[in-house]
Amino acid sequence: MNKLKSILSLIALSFALSSCLTSNKDYTPADAHSHNDYKNSIPFYRAYDAGFGSIEADVFAVNGQLLVAHSEKEITPSRSLKRLYLDPLIAKFKRDTTRKLRLLIEIKKDYTITLPLVIEELKPLSQYLDYPGHTGRLSIVMTGAVPPGEVMLNYPAWLNFDVGHVGGFTPQQLTKIGLISVPFSHFSTWNGERDISQPDVDRLRSIIDSAHAVGKKIRFWDTPDNPACWKELIRLHSDVIGTDKINELAIYLNNKAYLE
């Protein structure tokens, strides 16, 4: 009997240690981000239908409307933010009454012109917007050419910002920070093959911990876009897993492959 108890105790201890060594968060496609989503052949719908919790669109202000493109030479009048993202989102949210989403909108040029258009074009979605005092299902986070911290406070409560650092903000300004996004290459040269070095792990963990210390979620961009890197980011508790490979990451997360 004592031998059996010892064996059971060892099994329990092994299970506990294994649990500690893996992420205590259950990652799903809701933790995934579709990077430059408009570049894939089915903008919005592919990522949304895969269950992604975050979708990114870059915008230029052109003749009073927001057009989606990565560069000015790619601007096409038919590819508006309204047509590609806002109208489909309204239609989906009417049916999917519990679905949540972060729409990450990148300002390509001049926030003073772009942000008033964002505020105007988002009005039809006002009932879904999430902000203090109004629990909603849609989070709007502006990235790219965002205003300085002191200017962020001039914008509506639902309009938050993505920044590349955690320092230099007052407590009030921090309330406007919706996400921390940093380039992976600033912390690691790892290409997603073989094992990542311990110094790289330490640097990645340090910036993740810094973001969490001020109550913010963090995303790395320009990462190796493969299962090895997805697993490492999850192991380190990065909050958002970005990808250009929507279907592959959705399958990976749905199958809990990061636990293998």
C-alpha positions, -999 to +999 in steps of 0.1 A: +000+000+000+028+024+009+046+016-024+013+023-043+010+056-025+045+066-034+039+058-070+007+078-071+025+107-054+052+107-080+027+107-108+009+136-092+041+155-087+052+148-123+018+161-136+021+192-114+056+199-127+045+194-163+016+218-158+040+245-144+064+241-173+036+247-199+014+278-203-014+279-178-035+297-204-056+278-230-047+294-263-072+294-290-077+312-323-092+340-302-056+348-292-044+349-329-038+381-349-041+383-387-012+405-397-018+427-427-051+408-432-061+427-464-032+410-482-048+375-481-072+366-508-103+368-486-099+399-464-117+398-430-138+367-436-110+342-436-096+353-403-130+360-387-144+327-397-113+309-384-121+324-350-093+350-349-096+375-321-076+402-338-075+415-374-052+442-389-059+467-417-037+495-429-054+527-440-047+559-459-070+589-458-080+597-494-106+622-504-125+619-471-125+582-468-103+554-455-088+532-481-070+499-472-035+495-486+001+488-475+016+516-497+003+545-516+009+528-550-014+500-539-044+523-531-076+513-549-109+532-545-129+500-542-109+487-513-122+509-485-122+501-448-160+503-448-164+478-476-137+454-466-141+454-429-168+476-413-198+465-432-189+427-430-182+432-393-216+447-387-233+418-405-213+392-386-219+408-352-256+409-357-256+371-360-227+363-337-240+378-305-211+367-283-182+371-306-154+395-296-128+411-319-099+435-318-096+456-350-061+469-353-061+499-377-027+511-389-024+548-396-001+551-426+001+589-427-009+619-405-031+609-376-046+644-375-064+636-408-069+598-403-083+597-368-113+620-374-123+597-404-119+567-382-143+582-356-168+591-383-167+557-401-170+537-368-202+554-358-224+526-372-206+502-348-210+524-317-232+498-299-204+472-301-175+494-290-157+484-258-146+512-234-147+521-197-183+522-186-195+504-217-187+467-221-186+459-258-174+432-281-153+453-304-120+469-294-105+495-317-067+499-314-048+523-337-013+515-346+014+530-369+017+568-370-001+573-336-001+605-317+021+611-286+007+601-252-005+635-242-025+638-274-041+604-271-062+617-243-080+640-267-097+611-285-129+591-275-127+566-247-132+537-272-102+547-294-071+531-280-035+529-293-008+504-300+027+515-290+062+499-291+073+506-256+060+506-220+078+536-206+073+574-207+035+574-201+016+589-172-010+566-155-037+585-173-020+581-207-016+544-200-054+540-200-053+548-237-028+520-245-046+490-259-017+469-269+021+468-269+036+457-302+074+452-306+096+438-334+108+402-326+141+410-342+150+435-315+151+407-290+161+376-309+178+365-341+162+331-339+146+319-372+123+293-357+147+264-364+165+243-339+164+257-303+162+293-294+191+306-272+187+313-235+198+349-239+171+354-265+145+338-242+156+361-214+152+392-235+118+381-248+106+372-213+118+406-200+098+427-224+067+404-219+070+408-182+074+446-186+042+448-205+023+426-181+036+447-152+017+477-164-014+456-172-010+455-210-011+428-236+019+423-259+023+412-295+055+405-314+056+413-351+080+401-378+084+368-360+093+335-376+059+324-388+061+287-380+049+263-353+082+264-334+079+301-329+042+300-321+050+274-294+078+295-280+057+326-278+029+307-261+054+292-236+066+327-228+030+339-224+029+364-253-007+375-253-012+377-291+002+353-317+005+370-351+006+353-384+002+356-422-008+319-422-043+321-410-055+286-417-023+270-404-023+288-371-060+282-366-055+245-370-024+246-347-043+263-319-075+243-323-055+211-321-036+223-290-004+214-308+016+237-285+011+212-257+030+185-275 
